[in-house]
Amino acid sequence: MKKLTFHQLVWYFFIYSIFGMLLENIFCLITQHKLESRMGFVIGPFCPIYGLGAILLIAFLTLNKDKWYKVFLGGIVIGASYEYLSSFVLQALYSIKFWDYSKNFLNINGRTCFFFALSWGIISVLLIYIINPYIEKIVDRNKSKSIDCIIFIFMLINCIMTYFAIDSYAKRAEVEYKYQIKTEANNIFTNEVMKFIFPNMRYVEDKNNEVLISEILK
């Protein structure tokens, strides 16, 4: 496994979280012919699933780049496993789903599927051979402990704020869905704001009952 410095970890997470959001928006525009939020944090154009995913791919696949098929197959295994685990953890934390592939070909519990596993393999090849060598040079050329700490603290605060915002949003949905009791949102992350940031978030009551939170909290 390739060892990454704190400087690289901070910048890779920051950069690839932005790249991931852009990639998600392009995919949404092509497949659904519309633009909608694919943000993963409540502040800024970040999709942290991709930021952490890129770090895992770089760490585990860089030393195997002598054979492209190792990178491709490794990307499929790592990417699909990571996507499955992320979906499982998010549902365990909040009783919500951010994505659902249950209607896709060869899916596993709706958490990952053949198409997106294959996509992780293709992304891995592009990342290891084309994108990251260029990004790595830029990152390693510009080293500043102060900037590293500022970015780290900003992303950490963003992560904490996102956790509490989603937790509150999901709990409001649960109360209104289960008990038909009207809830009050805070003045910062209102239902409208959360709906804009996370338009496809689903409340999961059980395996057979998933409802868009935006529909519950109209």
C-alpha positions as CSV (number, residue, x, y, z in Angstrom):
1,M,0.0,0.0,0.0
2,K,1.3,3.5,-0.9
3,K,1.9,5.6,2.2
4,L,0.3,9.1,1.9
5,T,1.4,12.1,3.9
6,F,-1.0,14.3,5.9
7,H,-0.4,17.0,3.2
8,Q,-1.5,14.6,0.4
9,L,-4.4,13.2,2.3
10,V,-5.8,16.7,3.0
11,W,-5.4,17.9,-0.6
12,Y,-6.5,14.6,-2.3
13,F,-9.7,14.6,-0.2
14,F,-10.3,18.3,-1.0
15,I,-9.7,18.1,-4.7
16,Y,-11.3,14.8,-5.5
17,S,-14.4,15.7,-3.4
18,I,-14.9,18.6,-5.9
19,F,-14.1,16.4,-8.9
20,G,-16.6,13.8,-7.7
21,M,-19.4,16.4,-7.4
22,L,-18.7,17.6,-10.9
23,L,-18.7,14.1,-12.2
24,E,-22.0,13.3,-10.5
25,N,-23.5,16.5,-12.0
26,I,-22.3,15.6,-15.5
27,F,-23.7,12.0,-15.1
28,C,-27.0,13.4,-13.9
29,L,-27.2,15.8,-16.8
30,I,-26.5,13.1,-19.3
31,T,-28.8,10.4,-17.8
32,Q,-31.6,12.5,-16.4
33,H,-31.3,15.6,-18.5
34,K,-31.4,18.0,-15.5
35,L,-29.1,19.6,-13.1
36,E,-29.6,19.0,-9.4
37,S,-27.4,19.1,-6.3
38,R,-25.0,16.2,-5.8
39,M,-23.3,17.8,-2.7
40,G,-22.4,15.6,0.2
41,F,-21.5,18.3,2.6
42,V,-23.8,21.2,3.6
43,I,-21.2,23.8,2.8
44,G,-19.3,23.9,-0.5
45,P,-19.2,21.9,-3.8
46,F,-17.9,18.7,-2.2
47,C,-18.9,15.0,-2.6
48,P,-16.8,13.4,0.1
49,I,-17.6,9.8,-1.0
50,Y,-15.4,10.5,-4.0
51,G,-12.7,12.2,-1.9
52,L,-12.3,9.3,0.4
53,G,-12.8,6.8,-2.4
54,A,-10.0,8.4,-4.4
55,I,-7.6,8.2,-1.4
56,L,-8.4,4.5,-1.1
57,L,-7.8,3.8,-4.8
58,I,-4.5,5.8,-4.8
59,A,-3.3,4.1,-1.6
60,F,-4.1,0.5,-2.7
61,L,-3.6,0.6,-6.5
62,T,-0.6,2.9,-7.2
63,L,2.0,0.2,-6.4
64,N,0.2,-2.2,-8.9
65,K,0.2,0.2,-11.8
66,D,2.8,-2.0,-13.7
67,K,-0.2,-4.0,-14.9
68,W,-3.3,-2.0,-16.0
69,Y,-5.7,-4.9,-15.5
70,K,-4.6,-5.2,-11.8
71,V,-5.6,-1.5,-11.4
72,F,-8.9,-2.1,-13.3
73,L,-9.9,-5.2,-11.3
74,G,-8.7,-3.8,-8.0
75,G,-10.7,-0.7,-8.7
76,I,-13.8,-2.8,-9.2
77,V,-13.4,-4.7,-6.0
78,I,-12.3,-1.7,-3.9
79,G,-14.9,0.7,-5.4
80,A,-17.8,-1.7,-5.1
81,S,-16.9,-2.8,-1.6
82,Y,-16.5,0.9,-0.5
83,E,-19.8,1.9,-2.1
84,Y,-21.6,-1.0,-0.4
85,L,-20.1,-0.3,3.0
86,S,-20.8,3.5,2.7
87,S,-24.4,2.9,1.9
88,F,-24.7,0.4,4.8
89,V,-23.1,2.8,7.3
90,L,-25.2,5.8,6.2
91,Q,-28.4,3.8,6.6
92,A,-27.3,2.4,10.0
93,L,-26.5,6.0,11.2
94,Y,-29.6,7.8,9.9
95,S,-32.1,5.2,8.6
96,I,-31.7,6.9,5.2
97,K,-30.4,6.1,1.7
98,F,-28.6,8.4,-0.5
99,W,-28.7,6.0,-3.5
100,D,-30.6,2.9,-4.5
101,Y,-29.6,0.5,-7.3
102,S,-32.2,-2.1,-6.5
103,K,-33.5,-1.8,-10.1
104,N,-30.1,-2.0,-11.7
105,F,-28.6,-5.2,-13.3
106,L,-26.7,-7.4,-10.9
107,N,-27.1,-5.2,-7.8
108,I,-26.3,-6.3,-4.3
109,N,-29.0,-5.2,-1.9
110,G,-29.4,-2.0,-4.0
111,R,-26.1,-0.7,-2.5
112,T,-23.9,-1.4,-5.5
113,C,-24.3,-2.9,-8.9
114,F,-22.5,-4.2,-12.0
115,F,-22.5,-0.9,-13.9
116,F,-21.1,1.2,-11.1
117,A,-18.6,-1.5,-10.1
118,L,-17.4,-1.4,-13.7
119,S,-17.3,2.4,-13.5
120,W,-15.1,2.3,-10.4
121,G,-12.7,0.1,-12.5
122,I,-12.6,2.6,-15.3
123,I,-12.2,5.5,-12.9
124,S,-9.3,3.7,-11.2
125,V,-7.4,3.4,-14.5
126,L,-8.0,7.0,-15.4
127,L,-7.1,8.1,-11.8
128,I,-3.9,6.1,-11.5
129,Y,-2.4,6.6,-14.9
130,I,-3.7,10.0,-16.1
131,I,-5.3,12.2,-13.4
132,N,-3.4,11.6,-10.2
133,P,0.2,11.8,-11.6
134,Y,-0.6,15.3,-12.6
135,I,-2.5,16.2,-9.4
136,E,0.4,14.7,-7.3
137,K,2.9,17.0,-8.9
138,I,0.8,20.1,-8.2
139,V,0.1,19.0,-4.6
140,D,3.7,18.1,-3.8
141,R,5.0,21.3,-5.3
142,N,2.8,23.5,-3.1
143,K,3.4,22.6,0.6
144,S,2.2,24.8,3.4
145,K,1.4,23.4,6.9
146,S,-0.8,26.4,7.6
147,I,-2.9,25.9,4.5
148,D,-3.1,22.2,5.2
149,C,-4.4,22.9,8.7
150,I,-6.9,25.5,7.5
151,I,-8.3,23.0,4.9
152,F,-8.4,20.2,7.4
153,I,-10.2,22.2,10.1
154,F,-12.7,23.6,7.5
155,M,-13.5,20.1,6.2
156,L,-13.8,18.7,9.7
157,I,-16.2,21.4,10.7
158,N,-18.1,20.9,7.5
159,C,-18.3,17.1,8.2
160,I,-19.6,17.7,11.8
161,M,-22.2,20.3,10.6
162,T,-23.3,17.9,7.9
163,Y,-23.7,15.1,10.4
164,F,-26.0,17.1,12.7
165,A,-27.9,18.7,9.8
166,I,-28.7,15.2,8.2
167,D,-29.4,13.7,11.6
168,S,-32.0,16.5,12.4
169,Y,-33.5,16.2,8.9
170,A,-33.9,12.4,9.1
171,K,-35.4,12.6,12.6
172,R,-37.9,15.2,11.5
173,A,-38.9,12.9,8.6
174,E,-39.2,9.9,10.9
175,V,-41.5,11.8,13.4
176,E,-43.8,13.2,10.7
177,Y,-43.9,9.9,8.8
178,K,-44.5,7.6,11.8
179,Y,-46.5,9.8,14.1
180,Q,-48.0,12.5,11.7
181,I,-46.6,15.2,14.1
182,K,-45.5,18.5,12.5
183,T,-41.9,19.3,13.3
184,E,-39.9,22.5,13.2
185,A,-36.6,22.9,11.3
186,N,-33.8,25.2,12.5
187,N,-33.3,28.5,10.9
188,I,-30.1,27.5,9.0
189,F,-30.7,24.1,7.5
190,T,-34.4,24.3,6.8
191,N,-36.3,21.6,5.0
192,E,-36.1,23.6,1.8
193,V,-32.3,24.0,2.1
194,M,-31.8,20.3,2.9
195,K,-34.1,19.3,0.0
196,F,-32.0,21.4,-2.3
197,I,-28.7,19.9,-1.1
198,F,-30.0,16.2,-0.8
199,P,-32.9,16.0,-3.3
200,N,-32.8,12.1,-3.5
201,M,-32.4,11.3,0.2
202,R,-34.9,8.5,1.3
203,Y,-36.2,7.7,4.7
204,V,-36.0,3.9,5.2
205,E,-38.6,2.5,7.6
206,D,-37.9,-1.1,6.6
207,K,-36.6,-3.1,3.6
208,N,-39.7,-2.7,1.6
209,N,-40.7,0.9,2.5
210,E,-38.6,3.8,1.4
211,V,-39.9,7.4,1.0
212,L,-38.3,10.5,-0.3
213,I,-37.8,12.8,2.7
214,S,-38.7,15.8,0.5
215,E,-42.1,14.2,0.1
216,I,-42.6,13.6,3.8
217,L,-41.6,17.1,4.8
218,K,-43.6,19.1,2.2
